[in-house]
C-alpha cells in the first residue's frame, strides 16, 4: 500500500476514481466479456462519444484505438506516407517519430531546434514534397510546447496534399485545437487521462483515410490488422480488429464521463492555474530554473526545470512525504526534473508539492 | 455485479485471484509507476522467469511482450520473412495469419483442410523456399488441434533454414512442446492465463533473431519500435520500447506464481480430466455432437460442438444459471458452441456446466 502522489510525466497519477471503476469492472467481469459482444460495443461507443464531446471533435474525424503512441507513429507512416515525411524536432519524442519514418524506409526530413526550445514558425520551410508534416504540440521530453496559433500557420506553409499530424500525447485535452487546420492528432491514455498504460488514441480526418485508401489502390502495403482500412471497418461496428485492451477502453469511458461532467473548459482553467503555481515557484527557486526560455513555449502539462541538486536527490528528499516528480529525459536524467500537471492532479496536491519543494530545496 | 461463469474461448473467465491482484495493484499504484523504473523492471523480470519456469523454456529462447497475437503475426512476417511463408490452414485464425503475410507483400502459400479437421502430416508437402512454416497447434475457431508428435515431424519436411512457428494462442501451457523441433510459439494472455486482454507473448529462438538481423543487414525494413532487434534490446534490460500494458504484465507475474506453485503437470492433468468430462457429455448428448471427428485432433482447451438448438438459445437457457458458453465462430455462429476449458475453470465449475447442459438441453 502506498500513498505516494506521482507527478511523473506518464505513467502518472491515476484519475482519482480509477480504483473504484476498476473494482466495478472486476465485479461486473468486464475482463471476461467478448470483444464481439453487444456489451463491449456499448462500452466502445460510450468511450468514443465521450471523447467526441470532450475534444469537440468534428464529424469528419474518426477515433481509432491502438496500443500506444509509438504504434500510432508507425501506422501513420505506413498508411499516409508513400515517399516522404517532414518533422519538426525539438526533443526525444519528435525525433523518434522522424526516425520511425526512416526505419520504415521513407525519406524523412526535419527542421530541428535545440532540446527545450520552441519553434519560430515563420522560419520553417516545409518541402512541397512532404506528404506528412509532423508537429509536436507538447514535447514530453523537454517541456516545450507549440501554441495552437502557431500550429494553425502550418497549413499555409505545407503542400496542398500534405497531412498535418499533431503530437498531443501528454497535453490533450488541454490544447484547444482547430481541427480544420490539421488532419490528425494522437495521445496515449496514461498521460492526461489518468489511466493505466496500454492504449493509444488516434484522431484522423477524411483526408488521412483517403490517403490510406489511395495507397492501397496503388498496391502499396499499409500493414495488416491495424491498417487504417482494417481499423476503420471494425471501428464503424464499435470494435477493433484484434482483442483489444478492453479494461482500458472501459476505464476511459468512465473517466470521460467525469471529465465531461466537469467540462473541458474547467479542466483547462484548472490546468493553467496549477501550471502558474508550479512555474511561479520554479522561477523563484534557488535550486531550480525554468528550462524552456520563452514563456509562450512553456508547456502547462509537462513542466521542466533545470536543477542544481541531482534529480535523484530531489526525489530522495520528497520520498518521505509521499511525492515523486519525474527525472529528466535521457541525458538530462539528473540535471532536470519533469513535473506532470495533469487533470488527475488536484490543486491541493500541486500546492502541497510546491510548498514541500520550497521547504526542502528552496 | 455478476456471478456469471464465462466458458467463452477468450476473453474468458479470469484466473480466480485476478480481482485480488488487481486490488493490490491499485493499492500499490502499479498503474502509476514508470516503465523505466527499477520497480517495473523487477515486475518484468518476475513475469519472464515465471514463464520460463512454467513453459520449461530453453535458454536459446527469448520472451517478448507485444499487444496481441494479431500483432505477433505481423511482426513475425516483418522480421523473419523476406519472400515467402507457408501456412497450414484449418480454420479462421490459421487463415488470418496466411492473409497477413500476403497483406504485408509476401508470397504466402498454404496447405488447407476443411474447417474442423486436423492434418495428416504425412500428406503435407512444404515448399523448400518457405522461410516461415506456420503451424496451428490449437485452432481457436474450429477446435481442431495438432498433436505435438505431429508438430515434431514438420522440421524434417521443411527447408533447412525454415523457421517453424506454432500458434498456441488458446492452449499454452497445455501442449508440452519440444522446443528443439520448432523455432517460435506465441499466445495471448486472455485465453489460458485467465487475464484481461491486451498482451501477447512471443517466444522465439536464436534462429529467429538471426533471421531478423540478416534482414536488417540486407537493408530490409523489419518495422520500427516493435522490430525484433528493438524489442530485444529493451527486453535484455527488462523493458519494452513503448510504454506497455504494465498492469497486465504485473497480473501475469502474479498468476504465474500460482500456476507454478500448482505445477504445469497438475494443470495439464486437470485440463485433460475436465476435457474428458465435456467430451463425454457432448458425445452422449441428443442435441450436441463433437465437431472434430478424429479423437487425436480434438482440442482439450477449446471444445467445439455442433448444436441442433441455435447457440444463442443454448446461452439463453444457461443465462439464469449464471453460465455462458461461446457461440460458433463466423458462419458457425448459431450451429456450433465453443466451450473453453482453461486453467481458470475449476473442475467443479465444469461439472456444474455439464450437469446443467444435460438438464436443460439433454
Interface residues (C-beta under 8 A of the other chain):
Chain A: X1 X2 X4 X6 X8 X10 X11 X12 X13 X14 X18 X19 X22 X23 X26 X27 X28 X29 X30 X31 X32 X33 X34 X35 X67 X68 X69 X70 X71 X73 X74 X99 X100 X103 X104 X105 X188 X190 X195 X196 X197 X198 X199 X221 X223 X224 X225 X226 X227 X241 X242 X243 X244 X245 X246 X247 X248 X326
Chain B: X1 X2 X4 X6 X8 X10 X11 X12 X13 X14 X18 X19 X22 X23 X26 X27 X28 X29 X30 X31 X32 X33 X34 X35 X67 X68 X69 X70 X71 X73 X74 X96 X99 X100 X103 X104 X105 X188 X190 X195 X196 X197 X198 X199 X221 X223 X224 X225 X226 X227 X241 X242 X243 X244 X245 X246 X247 X248 X326
